[in-house]
Amino acid sequence: MQRLQVFKYELMPGGRQQRQMRRFAGSCRFVYNKALALQKERHERGEKKLGYAGLCKLLTEWRHSVETQWLAEAPVHPLQQTFKDLERAYANFFAKRADFPRFKKKGRSDSFRYPDPKQIKLEQHNSREVLGALKNVTVSQSGGKWFISIQTEREVEQPIPQGGAVGIDMGVARFATLSDGTFYAPLRCFKRHETALRKAQQSLSRKVRFSNNWRKAKARVGRIHARIGNARRDFLHKTSTAISKNHAVVFVEDLQVRNMSKSAAGTTEAPGRNDRAKSGLNKSILDQGWFEFRRQLDYKLAWRGGWLVVVPPQNTSRTCPACGHVSADNRQTQAQFACVECGCEEHADLVGAINVLRAGHAWMACGSNRSGGRKQEPTEATTQGAIRA
């Protein structure tokens, strides 16, 4: 089977190299925003949006224009790849997988991509071996550091899955509860750094915008965000790896995180109720990283020959696993499940996981199983390296 994999390394560029990479990333951001603005103007005039070939022709004009001749200093292939990103953003929007494409802001996900690894010269030190044929290379900045992601493709033997089937109930008090009784406590990385982040943001708000002190304060906020993200990704990778190694089939609920974390503030005419408590719940839900956890489970199970099956979440927390009675009264508290029909008592998250497992088996028996996507996604190895100009 073909495996797509990404190897990610931290770079150690010099001052001149950092300035050059910032210029390249800025040029890609400018081209993306200019193309997006053009597409929106064409839509308002009732014209069809330009395709990739049409945008590439415009790029040639922009690179030779007096107003934007500085674009000629950036490599052309990464600039063209921004049009690919814009096309993908439009496709995700029309498929209702994402919101309408938005303009990129400086300092947020600055990156540029080379579609051919031969177009960039690399000199890596203390790095893990890159396995497979190189497909493309992406250079990105996050938290004040630069990284390089190398996507590869290689042929591997068809793996044989290990273990049986398990259902998972996602929660806030417990991050994930398995139907075999195992559970993983949440990391709550945002909550751990919330005080430090709030103080750093307050300090940033008191600085004169674009002053040296403002830039230092902004960098401090970025480092805290990066620390939170790194801790969350590390936790999710370890948890998803442990589950995928020991189970051949994993059933999860099809949770709509966006709907679950909507604001309860309401409007002036119809104000919401308990909006403070709902705000705290929303923070906890978003802090868990449920969507990323499901994404990681999907590709890691695929790498090991297993499957991720998504089942409807209806009544998984209200159905008694002993007698099958369905009632909202069965779960009167967040943690305790007590059936009003037969008196069965158990932890509510464990009951939910058992019901997810049973619902998954029923769906597979009917031939209605839904996979999480079956994409070959990256694993990341962070080491040190350098780009040679």
C-alpha positions in Angstrom: 0.0 0.0 0.0 1.1 3.6 -0.6 1.8 5.7 2.4 2.0 9.5 2.4 3.9 10.8 5.4 5.3 14.1 6.5 8.5 14.5 8.5 8.7 17.8 10.3 11.9 19.4 11.6 12.8 22.6 13.4 15.1 24.9 11.5 18.0 26.9 12.8 18.3 29.7 10.2 20.7 32.6 10.5 19.5 36.3 10.5 19.8 36.7 6.7 18.0 33.4 6.1 15.2 34.4 8.4 14.7 37.8 6.6 14.7 36.0 3.3 12.1 33.4 4.5 9.9 36.2 5.9 10.0 38.0 2.5 9.0 34.8 0.7 6.2 34.1 3.1 5.0 37.7 2.8 5.0 37.5 -1.0 2.9 34.3 -0.9 0.5 36.0 1.5 0.2 39.1 -0.7 -0.5 36.9 -3.8 -3.1 34.9 -2.0 -4.9 38.0 -0.8 -4.7 39.7 -4.1 -6.1 36.6 -5.9 -8.9 36.3 -3.3 -9.9 39.9 -3.7 -9.9 39.5 -7.5 -12.2 36.4 -7.2 -14.6 38.3 -5.0 -14.7 41.2 -7.4 -15.5 38.9 -10.3 -18.2 37.2 -8.3 -19.8 40.6 -7.5 -19.8 41.4 -11.2 -21.5 38.1 -12.0 -18.4 36.6 -13.7 -16.9 33.1 -13.2 -14.0 32.8 -11.0 -10.6 32.3 -12.6 -9.0 28.9 -12.6 -5.5 28.0 -11.7 -4.1 28.6 -15.2 -5.7 32.0 -15.4 -4.3 33.1 -12.0 -0.8 31.9 -13.1 -1.0 34.2 -16.2 -1.9 37.1 -13.9 1.0 36.3 -11.6 3.4 36.7 -14.6 1.9 40.2 -15.1 2.2 41.1 -11.4 5.9 40.0 -11.3 6.6 42.3 -14.3 4.5 45.2 -13.1 6.2 48.4 -11.8 3.9 48.4 -8.7 4.6 44.8 -7.7 8.0 44.1 -9.3 9.3 43.0 -5.9 7.4 39.8 -6.4 10.0 38.8 -8.9 12.5 38.4 -6.1 10.5 35.5 -4.6 10.6 32.0 -6.3 7.7 31.6 -8.7 6.7 28.0 -7.7 5.7 28.8 -4.0 3.7 31.8 -5.4 1.9 29.5 -7.7 1.2 27.1 -4.9 -0.8 29.8 -3.1 -3.3 29.5 -6.0 -3.6 25.8 -5.3 -4.3 26.6 -1.7 -7.0 29.1 -2.7 -8.6 26.6 -5.0 -8.7 24.1 -2.2 -10.2 26.6 0.2 -13.0 27.3 -2.4 -13.6 23.5 -2.8 -13.9 23.0 0.9 -16.3 25.9 1.1 -18.6 24.6 -1.6 -18.4 21.1 0.0 -19.5 22.7 3.3 -16.3 21.5 5.0 -15.2 25.1 5.8 -16.2 28.7 5.9 -15.7 31.1 2.9 -12.0 31.8 2.3 -10.6 34.6 4.4 -7.7 37.0 3.8 -4.4 36.0 5.4 -2.9 38.2 8.1 0.8 38.8 8.7 2.3 36.6 11.4 -0.5 34.0 11.3 0.6 30.7 9.7 3.3 32.3 7.6 4.5 29.6 5.1 5.5 28.8 1.6 5.6 25.5 -0.3 7.9 24.1 -3.0 6.1 21.4 -5.1 9.4 20.0 -6.2 12.0 19.2 -3.4 14.8 19.8 -6.0 13.9 23.5 -6.0 15.2 24.0 -2.4 18.6 23.1 -1.0 18.7 21.6 2.4 21.4 20.9 4.9 20.1 19.0 8.0 21.9 18.2 11.2 20.9 15.6 13.9 17.8 14.8 11.8 15.8 11.6 11.6 16.0 9.8 8.3 13.4 10.8 5.7 11.8 7.7 4.4 10.3 7.5 0.9 10.3 9.6 -2.3 10.1 13.3 -1.6 6.8 14.9 -2.9 6.9 18.5 -1.6 8.5 20.8 1.0 6.8 23.4 3.2 8.6 26.0 5.2 6.5 27.6 8.0 6.8 29.8 11.0 5.1 29.2 14.4 5.7 30.7 17.8 8.8 32.6 16.5 10.4 29.4 15.2 10.8 28.1 11.7 10.0 24.5 10.6 10.3 22.5 7.5 7.8 19.7 6.6 8.8 17.2 4.0 6.1 15.1 2.5 7.1 11.7 1.2 5.5 8.7 -0.5 6.6 5.1 -0.2 5.3 1.6 -0.6 4.8 -0.5 2.6 3.4 -3.9 3.2 -0.3 -4.2 4.0 -0.4 -4.2 7.8 -2.4 -6.7 9.8 -4.5 -5.0 12.5 -4.0 -5.9 16.1 -6.7 -6.2 18.8 -10.4 -6.1 18.7 -13.1 -3.4 18.5 -13.7 -0.6 21.0 -16.2 2.2 21.4 -15.1 5.7 22.6 -17.1 8.3 24.4 -15.6 11.8 24.3 -16.1 14.1 27.3 -14.9 17.0 29.3 -14.4 15.6 32.7 -12.8 12.5 31.0 -11.2 13.2 27.7 -11.9 9.7 26.3 -13.6 6.7 27.9 -13.2 3.3 26.2 -15.9 0.6 26.3 -13.4 -1.7 28.0 -13.3 0.6 31.0 -10.1 2.4 30.2 -10.2 6.2 30.3 -7.8 9.1 29.6 -7.9 12.2 31.8 -7.9 15.5 29.9 -4.7 17.6 29.7 -6.5 21.0 29.9 -3.4 22.7 28.5 -5.3 26.0 27.8 -6.6 26.2 31.3 -3.1 25.6 32.7 -1.8 28.6 30.7 -4.9 30.8 30.8 -3.7 33.1 33.6 -0.3 33.7 31.9 -2.0 34.2 28.6 -4.5 36.7 30.0 -1.7 38.7 31.6 0.4 38.7 28.4 -2.6 39.9 26.4 -3.4 42.6 28.9 0.2 43.8 28.7 0.0 43.8 24.9 -3.1 45.9 25.0 -1.4 48.6 26.9 1.5 49.0 24.5 1.7 51.5 21.6 0.7 49.6 18.5 3.7 48.6 16.3 6.3 49.9 18.8 9.2 47.8 19.8 7.6 47.0 23.2 4.4 46.1 21.4 6.3 43.7 19.1 8.0 42.1 22.1 4.7 41.7 24.0 3.1 40.2 20.9 5.9 37.7 20.5 5.3 36.7 24.2 1.7 36.0 23.5 2.6 34.0 20.5 5.0 31.9 22.5 2.3 31.0 25.0 -0.1 30.0 22.3 2.7 27.9 20.7 3.3 26.2 24.1 -0.4 25.4 24.5 -0.6 24.0 21.0 2.5 21.9 21.3 1.3 20.4 24.6 -2.1 19.6 23.1 -0.6 18.0 20.0 1.8 15.9 22.1 -1.1 14.6 24.3 -3.3 13.8 21.3 -0.5 12.0 19.5 0.3 9.9 22.5 -3.3 9.0 23.2 -4.3 8.2 19.6 -1.1 6.1 19.1 -1.9 4.0 22.2 -5.5 3.4 21.1 -4.6 2.6 17.4 -1.9 0.2 18.4 -4.2 -2.0 20.5 -7.4 -2.0 18.5 -8.3 -3.0 15.0 -11.7 -1.1 14.8 -12.6 2.0 16.8 -16.1 3.4 16.9 -16.6 7.1 17.7 -19.6 9.5 17.8 -20.1 11.9 14.9 -19.9 14.9 17.2 -20.5 18.4 15.6 -18.0 20.3 17.6 -18.9 23.6 15.9 -22.5 23.3 16.9 -21.7 22.1 20.4 -19.4 25.1 21.1 -21.7 27.9 19.8 -22.1 30.9 21.9 -25.2 31.1 24.2 -25.1 34.9 24.5 -28.0 35.3 22.1 -29.1 38.7 20.9 -30.4 42.0 22.4 -34.0 41.0 21.6 -33.5 37.3 22.7 -30.7 37.1 25.2 -29.3 33.7 26.1 -29.5 32.0 29.5 -26.6 30.7 31.5 -24.2 32.2 29.0 -21.3 32.3 31.5 -21.6 28.6 32.2 -21.9 27.9 28.5 -18.8 30.0 27.8 -16.8 27.9 30.2 -18.1 24.7 28.7 -17.2 25.9 25.2 -13.7 26.6 26.3 -13.4 23.1 27.8 -14.7 21.5 24.6 -12.4 23.5 22.3 -9.5 22.8 24.7 -9.9 19.0 24.2 -9.1 19.0 20.5 -11.7 16.3 19.6 -11.6 16.9 15.9 -7.8 16.6 15.7 -8.0 13.5 17.9 -10.4 11.9 15.5 -8.2 12.9 12.5 -5.2 11.3 14.1 -7.0 8.1 15.0 -8.2 7.8 11.4 -4.8 7.8 9.7 -3.0 5.9 12.4 -5.5 3.1 12.3 -5.2 3.1 8.5 -1.4 2.8 8.8 -1.9 -0.3 11.0 -4.6 -1.8 8.9 -7.5 -0.8 11.2 -10.6 1.3 10.7 -12.3 4.2 12.3 -16.1 4.0 12.1 -18.3 7.0 12.8 -21.7 6.4 14.3 -24.7 8.7 15.1 -24.5 10.1 18.7 -28.3 10.0 19.3 -29.2 8.5 22.7 -25.8 7.0 23.4 -25.8 8.6 26.8 -29.5 7.9 27.6 -29.8 4.2 26.7 -29.4 1.6 29.4 -26.7 -1.0 28.4 -28.5 -3.7 30.5 -32.2 -3.4 29.5 -32.1 -1.0 26.6 -34.5 1.5 28.1 -34.1 5.0 26.7 -34.9 8.0 28.8 -33.4 11.4 29.7 -34.0 10.6 33.3 -31.4 7.8 33.2 -28.7 10.4 33.4 -29.5 12.9 36.0 -25.9 14.1 36.6 -22.9 14.5 34.4 -21.0 11.5 35.7 -23.6 9.1 37.1 -26.0 6.8 35.0 -28.9 5.2 36.8 -31.5 3.4 34.8 -35.1 4.3 36.0 -36.3 1.0 34.5 -34.0 -1.7 35.8 -31.8 0.2 38.3 -28.5 -0.4 36.4 -25.8 2.0 37.7 -22.5 2.9 36.1 -20.3 5.8 35.1 -22.1 7.8 32.4 -19.1 8.0 30.1 -18.6 4.2 30.3 -22.2 3.7 29.4 -21.8 6.0 26.4 -18.8 4.1 25.2 -20.6 0.8 25.5 -23.5 2.1 23.5 -21.2 3.6 20.9 -19.6 0.1 20.5 -23.0 -1.5 20.1 -24.2 1.1 17.6 -21.0 0.7 15.6 -21.5 -3.1 15.4 -25.1 -2.6 14.3 -24.0 -0.1 11.6 -21.3 -2.4 10.3 -23.8 -5.3 10.2 -26.1 -3.2 8.1 -23.3 -2.2 5.8 -23.7 1.5 6.7 -20.3 2.1 8.3 -18.7 5.5 7.7 -15.0 6.0 7.8 -13.5 9.2 9.1 -11.8 9.9 5.8 -9.0 7.4 5.3 -6.3 10.0 4.5 -2.6 9.3 4.8 -1.7 12.1 7.2 1.6 13.1 8.7 3.5 12.1 11.7 6.0 14.7 12.9 9.6 14.4 14.0 11.0 17.6 15.4 14.8 17.9 15.2 17.3 20.6 14.2 18.3 21.6 10.7 19.2 24.6 8.6 18.4 26.0 5.2 21.3 26.8 3.0 20.7 30.0 1.0 
